[in-house]
Amino acid sequence: MVYLQILGNLILIFAVFEPSKINYARGLF
């Protein structure tokens, strides 16, 4: 269930930093 927790954290981060969501995603990939 570790992946579920990480996924939930990522969704929370995306929700908080919505303006820079695209830039953050591009930084990850």
LINDAFEN-V684413 format. One line per field, one symbol per residue. psi: psi as a letter, one per 40 degrees, with the letter a starting at -180 (. if undefined). burial: + if it has 16 or more other ideal C-beta (glycine too) atoms within 10 Angstrom, else -. A space follows every 10 residues. Layout:
psi = ???
burial = ???
This chain:
psi = eddddddddd ddddddfddf dddddddd.
burial = ---------- ---------- ---------
